Amino acid sequence: MNIAVQINSNLSDQDIARDINYRLFNPASSTQHPASSLTFLSDKKNDSCLLNDSTTKHVSLTPIISNSISAGIWYQFSLNSFLKKNKIDVFVSNSHYCNLKHHSRQIIHISNDDFVRKSNRHQYLKAAYRIIVSNEYIKQLLVEKFPEVESKIISIPLLPNEQISSLNFTQKEEVKAVLSDGKEYFLLMAEDIEEHKIIITLKAFSFFKKWQQSSMNLLIVANDKKIISLTQQLETYKYKADVKLISADKKDVACAAAYGCIFISEQQKTDFKMNDCMQMQIPMIVHDSEYYKAEFHDSVLYAKTDEKQLSQKMILLYKDEALKNEITNAAYQKIMQTDLKDFTTRFLSSIVE
């Protein structure tokens, strides 16, 4: 059985290892599953050591996917040639596209509602042998519009990361000593959100500080360009001494010691750090949407990107210890209920046998 799995080449090496497609199919190379060959495909070279071991291969096909035209060329021509030449039995796409010319079993991964909203999707659904859906809200939208595909859908639960563990008290204190002068802090994940939404969060933090004259800090994870801009804007901010801007390379350790993490991105995509928070029992404030409610249920607090709503949830986390413990425990139980090895074995069997 020859399997080719597309991975997202825009991810970092670390995040590739946590990508759903990589995590579900990599076990095929180390188990007794009848996979004679496993190849990871992308549109550009990735030098991650995770993809250069002795049991898996990584192949990059041109062109780099940058728009619908280059995507069409990649999937319908470059990919078609690769599938034929290498006699691929199963191809797994990391998007809703697949190859419409090759007659192998093709699996498409639908992660957001773009697929449902756009036209001309029946051809991909018809070509797909299975459809991976990692959010029940997206599955509901998909079945409502394309009821004939319900039997093809495989729902992927939240997957635990065996490399993630909580920091103990001493370790958290060491992190806080470096990042926040030893003080507790909320952590805002702001790499991919608009600057005006960061400003809204700063206003929410002001409401929180007025309510509770504590030493609480706000740490903001941002890219270099945003850090430069925000540094200038913070000059006139009343609580600027309690706000720290940190680069993305520090977000992992910052997340592990946070009093609470704030995710206000409206993108229908679960951040890898959300899963980390669940495992490490760090409470989260998440954008209020049907997508995230289907993902997390009652294991997080929800807020629109509004200074009053955000501040209310910060205050709630601070004053209600019982609620904080309740949601973090619910989140931990939710993500840890999946036996990763057992699930991947059953999943692989459902698409190759």
N, C-alpha and C positions, 0 to 999 in steps of 0.2 A: 504494500500500500504506500503510494507516494503522496505526501501531503505538503502543500505549499500554503504558508500563512503570511498574510500581509501585516506588517507592523507599521506604526506611525513613526516615520523617520524624523519628525519634528520634535519628538520627545527626547529628553536627556537620557543618557545611558541608564541612570538610576530608575527613571520612570518607565523606560522600555521594559525593565524587569517586572514592573507592576501593571503593565498594560494587560487588559483582559485577554486579548488573543495570545500574548506571549505566555501568560500564566496558565492558561487552559491547555495549551498545546505543548509547551516545553516538557511536561511530564511524559509525553509520548516517547521521548528519546531516552528515558531512564527507567521505563517500566517494561513489563512483558507484553505491552500492547502491540498488536501486529502492524506496526508502522515501520516499513522498510526504509523509508527516507523522510526526513523532515527538513524543509527549507523555509527560512524566513525571508520574505521579500519586502523591499521598500523602493522608493523612487530616488534615493541617494544613499551613498555609502555611510554606514555607521560603524565606528571602530570599537563598539562596546565589547569588552572581553566576554560578556555574557553570550554573545552571538558567535564567538570564535572558539568554542570548545571543540572537543573531538567528536561529538555526536550530532551536532547541528551545523547547518550551513546558512550563510547569509548572502543573498544576491541582490544587487541593486539594478533596477531597470530604468532606462530613460524613457521619456523626459521627466524632469522634476515636476510634480503636480502643483501647479500654482493657480489654475482656473479650470473652468469646465471643459475648455478645449484640450488642454494638456491632460486632464483626467481622462477624457474620452480616448485620446491617443494611447495613454498608458494602459488602460483597462482593455480596450478593444483590439489593439495591435501589438504592443510590446508584450503584454501579458499573454495574449493568445499564442504568440510565437513561443514563449517560454513553456506554457502548459503543454503544447504539442511536442516540442523538442524533448522535454523531460518526462513525458508520459505521466503527467500529474493526474491522480485519481480524485483528490479532494483539494479544492482551493477555498481559502477563508479570506474574505474581504474585511478590512477594518472600517468600511463605510457601506452605504447602500448600493454602491456600484458593484457589478460583477461582469464577467466576460460573457457576451451573448452569443459567441460563436463556438465556444468549446463545450463539449458534452460531458465534462467531469462533474462530480458533485460539487456544487458551489454553495458556500455559506456566507450570508451577508449579515453584517452587524449594524443594526439601526439604533443609534444612541440619542437622537433628538427628533423633534417634530418637523424638521425641514423636509424629511422624506414624505411625510403625510401631507404637508401643505403644497408641495410641488406636484406638477402634472407629469404624465408619462412615466409612472412608476410600475405599472402592471408588468412590463417586460422584465424587470429585475426580480419582482416577486415570483413571476412564473418560472424564471430560470433558476431561482434559488431552491436548493434541496432542503435546507434548514435556514431559519432566521433567528439570529441571536438578539435578544432584547434584554438590556440590563436595568430597565426601569419599568415598573408596572403601569405607570401613567402613559408612557410611550406605547406599551403593548395595548392598552385600552384604546388609544387613538387609532392605532394600526388596525385592530380588529373591527372597530366601528366603520372604518372606510373600506377595508379590504377583508371582509369576513371569511373569504375563501382560504386565507392563509393561516388561519388560527392553528390548524393541525401541524403546521411547519415550525411554529414558534417554540424556541427554547428560552426560558427565563433564567437569567444568570443572577444568583443572589450576591449580596455583598461578600467579598472574598477576603478572609483574614490574611495578614502578612506575617509569616513566621519570624521575620527579622525585627518586628516591632515589639517593644516592651516598655512598660512605664518606668520613669525615673523614680528613685527613692527620694526621701525628704532631703537628704544631704546633697544628692546630685542636683535636685531642683534649686537648692539654695546656691550652689556653685554657679549654675547658669544665670540665676537672677543677679548674682554679684557682678557678673560680667556685662549683662545686657541692660539691666535696669537699676543699677546701684543697690541691689539687694531687695528691691520692692516688688510687690505683686504687680502683674500687668495683664491687660487684655491684649490680644494679638489680632491685628487686622491683616488678612491676606489681600493685598492690593496690587499684585503684579499685573493682573489683567483687567482691572476696572478703571473706569473713567475718573479723572482727577476730581471732578465736581462731587462724585459720590464719596470720595475720601474726605472732602471738606464737610459733607453732611455727617460723616462719622465723627469728625472732630467736634462738630456742634453738639452731637449726641453725648460725646465725652464731657463736654462743658456742662451739660445738664446733670450728668452723673456726678461730677466734681462739686457742683453747687449743692446737690442733695447730700452728698457724703464727703465731708472734708477729710478724705483719707489720702494716703500716699500712693494710691493706685496709679500706675503708669499705663500709657497706651503705646504699644510697639506696632509699627507699620512696616510690613514687608513690601518693598517696592523695587522697581528696576532703577538703574542709575539715572536715567533722564527724569523720572518722577522724583527721585530723592533730591536732585538739584532744585527742581521747581518748588517742591514742598518745603525745603529748607528756607527758601526765601519767604514763602507765605507764612511760615510759623513765627517769623520775627515779630509779628503783631498779635500772636495768639496768646491769650491770657495764661494758659497752662502749658506753655511751650517747654518748660523745664520738666514736665511729666510726660512728654512725647518723645519717643526715640524712633528714628528711621533706620531700618536695617536692610541689608541686601539679601537677595534670594538665597544665597549660599548659607545663610544662618537660620533659615526658616525651620529646618528640621529640629534643631536643638531648641529654638525659641518655642516651637509648638509644644515640645515635650514638657516644658516648665510653665506654660501659660496658665493663668487663672481661668481664662476662657478664650476661645477662638471665635472670630467674627468673619463670616463669609457672606458678602453682600453681592457677589456676582450674580447676574440674572441669567447667565448662560445655562442651558440645560445640559449640564455636565458635572459629574461628581469629581471634585478635586481629590487627588490621592491623599492630601493632608486631612480631609474629612474622615477617611477610613482610619488614618493614624489616630486621630482624636478619639474615635470610638474605642479603639483597642487600648489606648492609654488612659481612658476615662477622663478626658479633658472636655468640659461642657462646650457646646457650640451654639452660637446664634447664627441662623441661616436665613437666606432670602426666602420670604413667604411666597411660595408658588406651589401649584399642584404637582409639579415634577419632584420637588424636594420632599413634599409631604408623602408622596408615594414611596420615596426612598427611605426616609427616616422615621415616619410616623410620629410617635410621642417621645422620641429619644433626643430631640433638640428643641430649642426655642426658635420661633419664627418671627421675623420682622420685615416689613417693607423697608426700602431705602429711604427712611424718614427719620429725622433727628429725634422726634419724640418717641417713636416706636423703638428705635435702637436704644435710646437711653433708658426706657422703661425695662427693656430686657437686661441691660447691664445692671440696673438697680435690683431687678428680681434675682439675678444670679448672686449678687453680693449679699442680699439680706435673707434669702431663703435657702439655707444650707440643706434642708430636707429635699427641696425640689432639685437642687443641684445634684445631690447624690442619686435621686430617683432617675433623672434623665441620663446621667453618665452610666449608671448601672444598666439601664434599658439599652443604651447604645452598645455597651460591651457585650451584653447577652445576644443582641441582634447580630452583630458581626461574627461572634465566635461560635454561633450555632452551626455554621457550615464546616463540615469536615472536608478540607480542600482536596486531599488525596482521593477520598471516596467520590466526591462530586466530579473531579476531573476524569476519573476512570469511567464513571457512568456517562458523562458528557461525550467523551471520545467514542465510546461504544455507540452512542445514538447517531453519530454522523458518519462513521466509517463501516458499520456492519449492515 
